[in-house]
Amino acid sequence: MTRAIDHHPVRLRRSVLSVPADNPRALAKVRDLAADAVIFDLEDAVSLERKAEARDALVRHLAGNRPEGEAIIRVNATGSGFGEADLAAALAAKPDAILLPKVESPADIQAMLDWFAEKDAPESLRLWAMIETPRGVINAPAIAEVGRTFGGRLDCFVVGLNDLRKETGVPALAGRTYLIPWLMQILLAARGSGLDAIDAVFNDFRDQEGFEAECRQGREMGYDGKMLIHPAQINEANRCFGIDEAAVAEARAIIDAFALPENAGKGVINLDGRMVERLHLEQAVKLAAKADIIEKRKAKT
């Protein structure tokens, strides 16, 4: 079986900003922000009576205003009564990915894949999944497994702790003590299938100290980045989930070493007295690709 890392696109996802699709001021600011990805939200951030207006506004906006990084559209769940219209609008808006909320089983992903096939969606359109219910956490490994196959499209898990807290009764304590096992379970499921994983939002954007602490915690857990609710959180997320220069130098050294003719076909090589395996090469290639993305963005500014 081909590993997921072989066909999932490498993306920079340190900061993933959520923007209400019906807020014209917020939409207008997106292009000037340093967020790696933007989630244009048609779900929780938009009231029921404004769903249709938000869809139309988003299609018009994305027709001429693309963010620097990825553009993701969070649709309403299929059973909500808004899902079909959201998906039709999303196809018209041509985002990089669609974020499906409250994913609870592989069947939710498969239904989306079938819909993509029926609508002849472009191969480049990816799928993200919100893991935000008890069933979603329990079934995270099986959900992630869908992303192991070619054509699976599933690229990324996004943790939704607000809904998970609500459904379990776990309080919003500093340090997320009782939520850590679930966060690690979701992370492990994602990594087992080569998916990225984005940590949950921090609700008080005025609490900079608390936000920084949670970013550090998410990074130490192994998350790729954090979902954000305010532009003021972008720079800190980019810094905390950024790439260390020494790590990039080491990654490039590993890549160069495996490229030497004498190391062709080897599974393990000696690099400056250390044994380095091909799994380290895969990690190095991904890290170097992310570093290249950062450098290209810096060159544009």
Secondary structure, 3 states (H helix, E strand, C coil): CCCHHHCCCCCCCCEEEEEECCCHHHHHHHHHCCCCEEEEECCCCCCHHHHHHHHHHHHHHHHHCCCCCEEEEECCCHHHCCHHHHHHHHHHHCCCEEEECCCCCHHHHHHHHHHHHHCCCCCCCEEEEEECCHHHHHCHHHHHHHHHCCCCCEEEEEECHHHHHHHHCCCCCHHHHHHHHHHHHHHHHHHHCCCEEEECCCCCCCCHHHHHHHHHHHHHHCCCEEEECCHHHHHHHHHHCCCCHHHHHHHHHHHHHHHCHHHCCCCEEEECCEEEEHHHHHHHHHHHHHHHHHHHHHHHC
